[in-house]
Amino acid sequence: MPQVDGEDFLPSAESTCLFQFPDQSSVAVRAAFLSATEVYCTVPEGVVAAGRVRAGDQVSVTVANFG
C-alpha cells in the first residue's frame, strides 16, 4: 500500500487517491488518513492484470481531501 507524504491532509471520509496510468486511464480509491502529512492509498485491483502497469512504468498519485 503506497504511503503518500504531503501537507494539510484531513481525516475526511471523502478523501481520495487518484491513480493516473501510462495509458492515460485513471482510477480513484479511498485514502486512509494517517496524519496531516501522511495518507495510505490502496492500489486499485486488477491494474497489473489489465495491462495498465508494467515493471518500470511511472504512475501518478494525487490526493484530495474532499473527493
N, C-alpha and C positions, 0 to 999 in steps of 0.2 A: 504494500500500500504506500504510494508516494506521499511523502511529507512535503508540504509547501510552506516556505517561510515568507513572511511579508509583514505588513503593518495594519493595524486597525481592524482585524477580524473580529466579528461579533458572534456570540452564541445564539445564532438565529436558526430556526427550523427551516428557513428558506435559503440558507447558504448552499451554493452550488459550485462545482468544479466543471469547467468546460474543457474537454479534451479535443484538440484540433489535430487531425491526422494528415500525413503527407498527401493523401488522395483528395484533400480539401473537404472531407466529411468531418463532422463533429458530433460529440455526444456529451450531454450534461448529466452529471450524477450528483447526489447529495454530498456535501462536505461534512466532515466530522471535526467539530471545534475542539482544539486543544488549549489554545491560549490566544491572546490578542495578536500574537506574532506567528502562530503555527496552526495549520489545519492538516488533516489527512484527506486524501482523495482516493476512493476506490477505483481501480482501473476497470472500465466498462467490460462486461462479459463479452466474449466472442470476438474481440478486435483482432487478435492474432489469427484465429481460425478463419476469419473473414478476409484475411489478407490485407487489412488496413495498415498493419505494422509488421516490419521485418527487422532483424538484427541490424543495428546501426542507424535506423531511422530516428529522426527527431520528432517529438510530439510536444506541442504547445499546451500548457495547462494554465487556465485563467480562473481565478476565484472571485465570486461575487457574494456579498453578504446577503443580498435580497434577491436571489434568482437571477 
